[in-house]
Amino acid sequence: MTTATKSPTKTRTKVPASRGAAGVSAMALQASAGHGVLRLSDPALKPNIDKLKDKLRSDPKFALATLQSAGIATTGGKLSKRFKG
């Protein structure tokens, strides 16, 4: 009988959900072939980044929800204590 060892969470690669908060597909967030690093400057991500920027600008509720999910804003819309709010 073999026992599996559990690796620490910090070293595991996180797999994105099928759709992110902005509705961006997980495949769009994958790094370019042969690269282990995801860069926002990757040309393949440009259309998705543009969609996200447009949605953040046009939908204040979505923008607030995004900031809240990142821990930047409170439910009241103020900065969290972590960000000197």
C-alpha positions in Angstrom: 0.0 0.0 0.0 1.4 3.4 -1.0 0.5 6.6 0.7 0.2 9.9 -1.2 2.1 12.8 0.2 0.3 16.1 0.2 2.3 19.0 -1.1 2.0 22.4 0.5 -0.7 24.6 -1.0 1.6 27.5 -1.9 3.6 25.4 -4.3 0.7 24.0 -6.2 -0.3 25.5 -9.5 -3.8 27.0 -9.3 -6.1 25.9 -12.1 -8.5 28.7 -13.1 -12.2 28.1 -13.0 -14.1 27.5 -16.3 -15.2 31.2 -16.3 -13.7 34.0 -14.3 -15.5 36.9 -12.7 -15.5 38.8 -16.0 -16.7 35.8 -18.0 -13.3 35.3 -19.5 -12.7 31.7 -20.4 -10.0 29.7 -18.5 -8.4 28.8 -21.8 -7.9 32.5 -22.5 -6.0 32.8 -19.2 -3.6 30.0 -20.0 0.0 30.9 -20.7 1.4 30.7 -24.2 2.6 27.3 -25.3 6.0 26.6 -23.8 5.8 29.2 -21.1 5.1 28.5 -17.5 4.3 32.1 -16.7 1.1 34.1 -17.5 1.9 37.6 -18.5 -0.8 40.3 -18.9 1.3 41.6 -21.8 0.8 38.4 -23.7 -0.7 39.3 -27.1 -3.1 36.4 -26.9 -4.7 38.0 -23.8 -5.2 41.4 -25.3 -8.8 40.9 -26.5 -9.8 39.4 -23.1 -8.1 42.2 -21.2 -9.9 44.8 -23.3 -13.3 43.1 -22.6 -12.6 43.1 -18.9 -11.6 46.8 -19.0 -14.7 47.7 -20.9 -16.9 45.8 -18.4 -15.2 47.4 -15.4 -15.7 50.9 -16.9 -19.4 50.3 -17.9 -20.7 48.4 -14.9 -20.1 50.0 -11.5 -21.6 47.1 -9.6 -19.4 44.6 -11.4 -16.3 46.9 -10.7 -17.2 47.0 -7.0 -17.8 43.3 -6.8 -14.4 42.7 -8.5 -12.7 45.0 -5.9 -14.5 43.2 -3.1 -13.5 39.7 -4.4 -9.9 40.9 -4.4 -10.2 42.2 -0.8 -9.6 45.8 -1.8 -13.0 47.2 -1.1 -15.6 46.5 1.7 -19.2 45.8 1.1 -19.9 49.5 1.6 -17.5 50.5 -1.2 -14.7 51.8 1.0 -11.1 50.6 1.0 -10.5 47.7 3.3 -8.2 48.1 6.3 -5.5 46.2 4.5 -5.4 49.1 2.0 -5.5 51.8 4.7 -9.3 52.3 4.5 
